[in-house]
Amino acid sequence: MISTITLDGNTLSSSEIWRVATCNADADISQSSWDRIIKSRKVVENILESGEIVYGINTGFGALVNQTISPEDLQQLQNNLIRSHATGIGELMSKESVRAMMVARINSFAKGYSGVHPNVVQQLLDFVNLDITPAIPRIGSLGASGDLAPLSHMALALIGEGEILLDSGEVVETREIIVEKGLIPLELGAKDGLSLINGTSQMLSLLIESEQILSQLVPLADVIMCTSLEAFKGSVVPADARVHNARPHPGQSLVASRIRDIMSGSQILESHSDCEKVQDPYSFRCAPQVHGAVNESLMQLRSTLEIEINSTTDNPLVFFDSDESEQKIVSQGNFHGEILGLVADKMSLSIFELASISERRMDQLLDSKKSGLPPFLANNSGLESGLMIVQYVAGASLSELHGHCAPRTAFSTSTSAGQEDHVSMGATACWNLLQATQRLSEVLACELLIACQGLEFETLKPSPFIQSIIRLVRDISPKLEFDRSTSSDLVAISNSLKNGGWLSRIEAENNRLP
């Protein structure tokens, strides 16, 4: 039986959103959140009854903020807003990203600061639980005034217009699907359309997907580094706890601790503990410092996500005290995605570094003068080229990943006749990070394939952790007996690193995660 995750605007996690996004859980809303939604809507209705002119309720938008709208035109105003702003281009967002976006929007409303009608929230909730996915072009958000274009495509489906993305990839008219599911098109009231589209939910959905992938890749990068270290007959001494107590950055200490755990019980390590080699190359010796810095970037990303997921990001916001005696509508800038764009840009740069040091370890293993292994790990060097070209592939992926390092938030443009004169480009930064995770998984797959092949020339056993990951690799990629294409091997390993649940499988075999 599928589980249900309750949204309350305060406690939702990225992993819970992703469970709903991947159809592994339904969503509902806490009663206290429904109460806040109803009370905040009452504030909007009180303003309408009073005749007060308030932005977002009975005015135009953007540069048209000073245009007052008559009461009889308020529904048309909201519909027009959504229709005009549903102007995205490019490929469609994935089903998972759209569902994550809808859940994030619901949780934002659950805080009770938006003033939307409860019917709006219920329609969104029904779309999620009935597996109705609006077809949303990816490109169009500037990351300020929220993700206007993509969220407008989402809202368009709620009112029975636009298109729906089916699991088959086919796109069909919305009305056909919502009738089939027993729903009716949503009727928008004052502020409803603006609240639906003025938020950071697309940026959030892309960041959440990246965080889910990186939660696999970043710790697995430590396991892969240790696999290379075993093949290289490198030293674990640089992971000594005393070293990292002397420079106690949290990420650095975490990675050093992982390395000690992963390498525990290695016959290979024990066999050369007293060898004459003084220092390993930086790509091995400085792994705690480099991998650790990347881990800290991931920690920052998670912290930012936790706050943003449980925030209200539309404009204006509705405030009221406990007895509803004081009510206030406040125009502000919570829709601006700078915090998300900057953390995405930093993470993109960080994972380039993780891939860069990974590629350097490949070079160490493939060079027989450095590793003591056969040249390019071929069984018949000279006649065979072994895994020579795998490093080329890593270099090509690394070059593309280098392009993802350019900060997307460094560019802004003035829009809406200068009213919106600085934007974050956060959606572009978050999409860029998601693409970068694919390149990272490819580079790590190259290193892992090379490291596992290097260990085929070793008679002693690596650590239990390393044995676990070798078994996982060999399930989908047999050892190299002679020259053959390894393209399908790399694709399979890359996909498994991202989505194969390898961390949990390693934990199951070793009774703990590295």
NORDAWO-V478004 format. One record per backbone hydrogen bond with DSSP energy under -0.5 kcal/mol. NH is the residue of the N-H (numbers start at 1). CO is the residue of the C=O. E is the energy in kcal/mol with one decimal. If there is no record, write none. Layout:
NH&CO&E + NH&CO&E
This chain:
3&24&-0.6 + 5&26&-2.7 + 6&4&-0.5 + 7&28&-3.2 + 17&13&-2.1 + 18&14&-2.3 + 19&15&-1.8 + 20&16&-1.9 + 21&17&-2.8 + 22&18&-2.0 + 23&20&-1.8 + 24&19&-3.1 + 25&19&-0.6 + 26&3&-2.9 + 28&5&-2.1 + 30&7&-2.3 + 34&30&-2.0 + 35&31&-2.3 + 36&32&-1.8 + 37&33&-2.6 + 38&34&-2.4 + 39&35&-2.2 + 40&36&-2.5 + 41&37&-1.8 + 42&38&-1.7 + 43&39&-1.2 + 44&40&-1.3 + 45&41&-2.3 + 46&42&-2.3 + 47&43&-1.8 + 48&44&-2.1 + 49&45&-2.2 + 50&46&-1.8 + 51&47&-1.3 + 52&47&-0.9 + 54&52&-0.6 + 56&60&-0.5 + 57&54&-1.8 + 58&54&-2.0 + 60&64&-0.8 + 60&67&-1.8 + 64&61&-2.5 + 65&62&-1.3 + 67&64&-1.9 + 68&66&-0.6 + 69&58&-2.7 + 73&70&-1.8 + 74&71&-1.3 + 77&73&-2.4 + 78&74&-1.9 + 79&75&-2.4 + 80&76&-3.0 + 81&77&-2.2 + 82&78&-2.0 + 83&79&-2.7 + 84&80&-2.8 + 85&81&-1.8 + 86&82&-1.3 + 87&85&-2.2 + 89&139&-2.2 + 93&136&-3.1 + 98&94&-2.2 + 99&95&-2.5 + 100&96&-2.5 + 101&97&-2.1 + 102&98&-2.2 + 103&99&-2.4 + 104&100&-2.4 + 105&101&-1.9 + 106&102&-2.3 + 107&103&-2.5 + 108&104&-1.8 + 109&105&-2.1 + 110&106&-2.0 + 111&108&-1.1 + 112&109&-1.9 + 120&117&-1.6 + 121&117&-1.1 + 122&118&-2.5 + 123&119&-2.3 + 124&120&-2.0 + 125&121&-2.4 + 126&122&-2.7 + 127&123&-2.2 + 128&124&-2.0 + 129&125&-2.6 + 130&126&-2.4 + 131&128&-1.0 + 132&127&-3.0 + 133&131&-0.6 + 134&132&-0.6 + 135&163&-2.7 + 136&134&-0.7 + 138&91&-2.9 + 139&89&-2.2 + 144&146&-0.9 + 146&335&-0.8 + 147&199&-3.2 + 148&146&-1.2 + 151&147&-2.3 + 152&148&-1.9 + 153&149&-1.8 + 154&150&-1.7 + 155&151&-2.6 + 156&152&-2.5 + 157&153&-1.2 + 158&154&-1.2 + 159&155&-1.3 + 160&157&-1.7 + 161&156&-2.5 + 164&172&-3.0 + 165&133&-3.5 + 166&164&-0.6 + 166&170&-2.9 + 169&166&-1.9 + 172&164&-2.2 + 174&162&-1.9 + 175&160&-0.6 + 177&173&-1.0 + 177&174&-0.7 + 178&174&-2.4 + 179&175&-2.0 + 180&176&-1.5 + 181&177&-1.9 + 182&179&-1.3 + 183&178&-3.1 + 186&158&-2.6 + 188&186&-0.6 + 192&189&-1.3 + 193&189&-0.6 + 195&191&-2.5 + 196&192&-1.8 + 197&193&-1.6 + 198&194&-1.9 + 199&197&-1.2 + 204&200&-2.3 + 205&201&-2.3 + 206&202&-2.2 + 207&203&-2.4 + 208&204&-2.9 + 209&205&-2.0 + 210&206&-2.1 + 211&207&-2.8 + 212&208&-2.3 + 213&209&-2.0 + 214&210&-3.1 + 215&211&-1.8 + 216&213&-1.5 + 217&213&-2.4 + 218&214&-2.4 + 220&216&-1.8 + 221&217&-2.1 + 222&218&-0.8 + 222&219&-0.6 + 223&219&-1.4 + 224&220&-2.8 + 225&221&-2.4 + 226&222&-2.1 + 227&223&-1.9 + 228&224&-2.3 + 229&225&-2.5 + 230&226&-2.3 + 231&227&-2.0 + 232&228&-2.4 + 233&229&-0.6 + 233&230&-0.9 + 234&229&-2.8 + 239&236&-2.0 + 240&237&-2.4 + 243&240&-1.0 + 244&240&-1.1 + 245&241&-1.8 + 246&242&-1.2 + 248&245&-0.5 + 249&247&-2.2 + 253&249&-2.4 + 254&250&-2.3 + 255&251&-2.5 + 256&252&-2.3 + 257&253&-2.1 + 258&254&-2.3 + 259&255&-2.8 + 260&256&-2.2 + 261&257&-2.1 + 262&258&-3.4 + 263&259&-2.4 + 264&260&-0.6 + 264&261&-0.8 + 266&263&-1.4 + 267&265&-0.5 + 267&461&-1.7 + 268&461&-1.4 + 270&266&-1.7 + 271&267&-1.9 + 272&268&-1.0 + 272&269&-0.7 + 273&270&-1.0 + 275&272&-1.6 + 284&281&-1.7 + 285&281&-2.8 + 286&282&-2.8 + 287&284&-1.4 + 290&286&-2.5 + 291&287&-2.6 + 292&287&-0.7 + 292&288&-1.2 + 293&289&-1.4 + 294&290&-1.7 + 295&291&-2.3 + 296&292&-1.9 + 297&293&-1.7 + 298&294&-2.1 + 299&295&-2.3 + 300&296&-2.3 + 301&297&-2.3 + 302&298&-2.5 + 303&299&-2.3 + 304&300&-2.6 + 305&301&-2.5 + 306&302&-2.6 + 307&303&-1.6 + 308&304&-2.7 + 309&305&-3.1 + 310&306&-0.9 + 311&308&-1.4 + 313&311&-0.5 + 316&330&-0.5 + 317&330&-2.7 + 318&113&-3.1 + 319&317&-0.5 + 319&328&-3.1 + 321&326&-1.6 + 324&321&-1.8 + 328&319&-2.8 + 330&317&-2.7 + 330&328&-0.5 + 336&333&-2.0 + 337&143&-2.9 + 341&337&-2.7 + 342&338&-2.8 + 343&339&-1.5 + 344&340&-2.0 + 345&341&-2.6 + 346&342&-2.5 + 347&343&-1.9 + 348&344&-2.3 + 349&345&-2.0 + 350&346&-2.2 + 351&347&-2.5 + 352&348&-1.3 + 353&349&-1.6 + 354&350&-1.6 + 355&351&-2.2 + 356&352&-2.9 + 357&353&-2.3 + 358&354&-1.2 + 359&355&-2.3 + 360&356&-1.5 + 361&357&-1.4 + 362&358&-1.6 + 363&359&-1.6 + 364&360&-1.6 + 365&361&-2.0 + 366&362&-2.4 + 367&363&-1.4 + 368&366&-0.8 + 370&367&-1.3 + 371&367&-2.4 + 372&368&-2.1 + 376&366&-2.3 + 377&374&-2.6 + 378&375&-1.8 + 382&384&-1.4 + 383&380&-0.6 + 383&381&-0.8 + 384&380&-2.4 + 387&376&-2.9 + 388&385&-1.7 + 390&387&-0.8 + 391&387&-0.9 + 391&388&-0.8 + 392&388&-0.7 + 393&389&-2.4 + 394&390&-2.2 + 395&391&-2.5 + 396&392&-2.4 + 397&393&-2.6 + 398&394&-2.6 + 399&395&-2.1 + 400&396&-1.9 + 401&397&-2.5 + 402&398&-2.0 + 403&399&-1.1 + 404&400&-0.9 + 404&401&-0.6 + 405&402&-1.4 + 406&403&-0.8 + 410&407&-0.8 + 411&408&-1.2 + 415&420&-2.6 + 419&416&-2.1 + 420&415&-1.9 + 421&418&-0.5 + 421&419&-0.8 + 425&142&-3.2 + 429&425&-2.0 + 430&426&-2.6 + 431&427&-2.4 + 432&428&-2.5 + 433&429&-2.0 + 434&430&-1.9 + 435&431&-2.2 + 436&432&-2.0 + 437&433&-1.8 + 438&434&-0.8 + 438&435&-0.6 + 439&435&-1.4 + 440&436&-2.4 + 441&437&-2.2 + 442&438&-1.6 + 443&439&-2.2 + 444&440&-2.6 + 445&441&-1.8 + 446&442&-1.9 + 447&443&-2.1 + 448&444&-2.5 + 449&445&-2.4 + 450&446&-2.2 + 451&447&-3.0 + 452&448&-2.5 + 453&449&-1.9 + 454&450&-2.4 + 455&451&-1.7 + 456&452&-0.6 + 456&453&-1.1 + 457&454&-1.2 + 458&455&-1.5 + 464&264&-0.6 + 467&463&-2.6 + 468&464&-2.0 + 469&465&-1.8 + 470&466&-2.3 + 471&467&-2.1 + 472&468&-1.8 + 473&469&-2.3 + 474&470&-3.0 + 475&471&-1.3 + 476&472&-0.5 + 476&473&-1.6 + 477&473&-1.8 + 481&479&-0.8 + 490&486&-2.3 + 491&487&-2.1 + 492&488&-2.3 + 493&489&-2.7 + 494&490&-2.8 + 495&491&-2.5 + 496&492&-2.1 + 497&493&-2.6 + 498&494&-1.6 + 499&495&-2.9 + 500&496&-2.3 + 502&496&-0.6 + 505&501&-1.7 + 506&502&-2.6 + 507&503&-2.3 + 508&504&-2.2 + 509&505&-1.5 + 510&506&-1.6 + 511&507&-1.8 + 512&507&-0.6
